[in-house]
Amino acid sequence: MDRNKPPGMGDNPGFSTQMQYVADGWRSLNPNVPPGELQQGLTRGVAMLLRLQGIFANWSPLPETPPRNALEKGHLDVLTEAVDLIKKMNESLHSSSTFSGWKSLVHEAFGPQSDHALHVFRETTKSLERLLKDSEVGKENAEKGFVLSSGLPKSMAALAVGAGANAYIRIRPFAPTGVNRSELVNKLVPSLVHEGTHTIKPGATADLVYRKNGLHAALPYLLRPANAANFEQLAIDWIAPSREQWAGIAAKPPTLSRADKALAIMRIKVSRAWVCAYNIRQATYGDEGAVTFKYPEWQSSVSSLIGAEADVVGALMAQGRLDELNDAADALMKVVGDEEFVLTDPPHAKIKMSGRELGVVPDPVATAGQLASAALQVVVADLTSRGLVAFPEELLTWVSVVMQSDKLLNEALLGAVNDFLAELAAS
C-alpha cells in the first residue's frame, strides 16, 4: 500500500499518522503469549490495517488552491442579519404584546418548562451577539466569534466549540453574494440557534436527539429545554410558520409504535456515543510526540473497552484506537441518524436504509429495548461487512455503556435521560 500510494499521499497527515500507528502496533505483537492473547492482538492488528485501508481508499489530493477560511465582511454581514432575526425572535418571545399564537406555541412546546426555555433562548441570543462582536474579519482559524471552517461535513452548517466566554462557532464556508440573501439567512438561523444554545455554559443543552422523524417532540417536558433540536424547531417555525411545522413541537408527544420507541432509543444512544467518541479522542501533541488528552480521567475510564490504555499500549496507539472508535461511531451515526433509516414493528421486523434492506430482526423481541438492541446488531454487522467498522463488539459495548459514563451531561440531566430511555425500553 505504501509503495502504491498516489502522489502526495505521504503529505496526508491522517495516512502518515496511521502508517506509524500500524507499524508500532504490529511490532508490539508478541508471538510467545497464550493463543487467546495472540489472537486478540492479531484482531487489533487487522483492525488497524482496515482503518489504514479506508484512509487509502478514500484519499483525494487537496485542491491546488485550498478553500480560504478567512471571514470576510460579506460573511459577517450575512451573520449579522441572521443574529438580528434571532434577536427579533427573542424580543417577541419576551414581549407582552406579541402575537398570542407564537407565545402559546412556545408554552405548548415546552409545557411546564416554558419559562426555563425562554431563559435559555434569551441567553442564547446574548451569546450569539457576543460571538458576532468577537468575530475577526480577515483571519483564519481565529478560535473566537464565528469562524469559517471548510472541514465541516456538508450536512453540518455550524458547530459550537466549547461553552461560556471562550466558546466559538465554526461555520461551513458559504458564498455571501450571488445567492438569494434571505434564503441564505433563513437557512443559517436554525443552525445558529441550535449551536448557540450549546455556547451558553457547559451543559446548557446537549444533542440528545435530533429533529429527524420528529423524535425531539417525543421527549418529556423535563428534557426538551435541554435538547438543542427543540430550539432549532422554534426557529424553523418562526421563519416559515405553518400548522404542519408547528406540529413538530406540539405539546402532546406523538403516539409512538414499538418500532418508533426503539428508533428513539437507538438515536439517543448512538448520538451520545458519537458525541462522546469525538470528545474523548481530543488531544494535543507536544514535543517528541507527547500526547495530552483533553479528558484524561474520562478517556482512561473508557479506554479499557477498546484497548486504548495509554500506559499499556503507548500514547500513539491509544490515540489511534480512539480515532477508530470515533470513525466507527461516525459510520453508525450516519445510518441510524439518517432520515431514510426505517425500522418496522415485529413480527418480522425489517431494517432498511435508503431503500436497501439491511436485515430482519430475529424473533422474538418483546420490548422496544430488545428491538433496539437487536436492530443495532444488524446495523453494525452490515457496516462491518462493508469494512466501515473494524471492531463491532467494542462499538456495540460503547453504545450500550456510554450513557453511564457521559461526562458531557450533568448528573441531573443524565439521570433524566436514562429514566426516559428505561421507560421507552420497557414498553
C-alpha angles and dihedrals in degrees: 000000000000092000093049099042114131121253111286095020089116088063091056104104093203092055095042094048092047091048089057091044092052093046092050091046096053092044089055093058112112115203091194095077133094113290093248093054092046091050090052090051092049090049090054090047092054089048089055091051091049091055091047089050090052092053090047095048095046098041118120126177119257115256115262089247110040115219111269112243097188114122111242129201090254091058091048091051091055092046089049090055091049093050090046089056090051090050089054089051090052093048091052092048091054098039120103091211098050123123104290093218092061094048092045088052090058091050090049091048097051104021113189088002094059095106091053090047091053089051091051091050092049092050091046090055091051091049093050091049090053091049090051091054091046094052114114120213115219097019128110123215091001092161091215133089114348113347127190111233122182090188094075116108117257090247092057119074095180142004129199117224116200127337136254127020095344097047122118136176125234113216125199106240115263136180107256093195136043094040137087099285098202092047090052093049092046091053092050097049099070091046092049091049091049095048093036091062088060092055098058095086136319110297096007090130135354138195099256094152132348128229094265111131090356092280091144086070090058091064116107116250092258092062101040097082088049094055116082094206092065090061090045088057090053089056092049091052091048092054097044109015116197133145089242091059093041088059086067091073099028117150096241111072113238118261104262127205120215088263091051090052091047090050091050090052091049094048096047093047095042094046091051091045088051095049093044094046089054093050101045091055093057110118142152124228122224136181119320093013097300111166124205116189119217093223103031098168093045092044090051094049094054101033093084088068092065104024095257101132103145093205090055106037100020131256095276095053091042090054091047092051092050088050088055091052090051091050092048093048089048092052090049093047091053090059104037093039094049119112090225094057109114129190119182129202123262144287095076093001111198132201121210133177120191089343094307116118110232096186148294121275108237118241139275110056115152103180141034089249092057091046091051092050093047092046092050090054091053092048094047091047089054092049090048092051089055093050094249097117120044099187112031099173093053091047093052090048091051092051091049097049103032093091088061093054104032103138092180092072122067117242096257094049093045090052092050092049092050091048089053092048091049091051092051093044095054095053 
